Amino acid sequence: MEIGVRPELCEANGVCVGLAPGVFELDEDEQLQIRRPIPDEKVERVTKAVQLCPKGALFIAGNDPESES
């Protein structure tokens, strides 16, 4: 599983961090960091974080509605 973030949409609300700590974290500048690879046991929580992101900033690679490919 590959996760992406559109930084221009991310407001550092931290919903993803709360749902999947250890995968998502906010650095000292409140920029989202995603630890890779995503552990199998975290896939369900990461998927939920993508679905619940209040700004829609997260996406599963290959499913980005804004991609041009």
C-alpha positions as CSV (number, residue, x, y, z in Angstrom):
1,M,0.0,0.0,0.0
2,E,1.3,3.4,-0.9
3,I,-0.2,6.6,0.6
4,G,0.3,10.1,-0.7
5,V,-0.5,13.5,0.6
6,R,-1.4,16.7,-1.2
7,P,0.5,19.2,1.0
8,E,-1.4,22.2,-0.3
9,L,-4.6,20.7,1.2
10,C,-3.2,19.4,4.5
11,E,-4.0,21.6,7.5
12,A,-2.2,19.4,10.0
13,N,-5.5,18.6,11.8
14,G,-3.9,15.3,13.0
15,V,-6.8,13.0,12.4
16,C,-4.5,10.6,10.5
17,V,-2.0,10.8,13.4
18,G,-4.6,9.8,15.9
19,L,-5.9,6.9,13.7
20,A,-2.6,5.5,12.7
21,P,0.2,6.7,14.9
22,G,3.6,5.4,13.9
23,V,2.6,5.7,10.2
24,F,1.6,9.4,10.2
25,E,3.3,12.1,12.2
26,L,3.5,15.8,12.2
27,D,7.0,17.3,12.3
28,E,8.0,20.4,14.2
29,D,6.8,22.5,11.2
30,E,3.5,20.7,11.3
31,Q,4.3,19.0,7.9
32,L,2.9,15.6,7.6
33,Q,5.4,12.7,7.4
34,I,4.4,9.3,6.3
35,R,6.6,6.4,7.4
36,R,7.0,3.7,4.7
37,P,6.5,0.9,4.1
38,I,3.0,0.7,5.7
39,P,2.9,-2.4,8.0
40,D,0.2,-4.9,7.1
41,E,-1.3,-4.6,10.5
42,K,-1.8,-0.8,10.0
43,V,-3.5,-1.0,6.5
44,E,-7.1,-0.9,7.9
45,R,-6.3,2.1,10.1
46,V,-4.4,3.9,7.4
47,T,-7.3,3.4,5.0
48,K,-9.7,4.8,7.6
49,A,-7.4,7.8,8.0
50,V,-7.5,8.4,4.2
51,Q,-11.3,8.3,4.3
52,L,-11.7,10.6,7.3
53,C,-9.1,13.2,6.4
54,P,-11.2,16.4,6.9
55,K,-9.5,18.2,3.9
56,G,-9.2,15.1,1.6
57,A,-5.4,15.6,1.6
58,L,-4.6,11.9,1.8
59,F,-4.9,9.4,-1.0
60,I,-4.1,5.8,-1.8
61,A,-1.6,5.8,-4.7
62,G,-3.4,4.9,-7.9
63,N,-6.6,6.4,-6.5
64,D,-5.7,10.1,-6.6
65,P,-8.7,11.9,-8.3
66,E,-6.5,14.9,-9.0
67,S,-3.7,13.0,-10.7
68,E,-3.2,13.5,-14.4
69,S,-2.4,9.9,-15.3
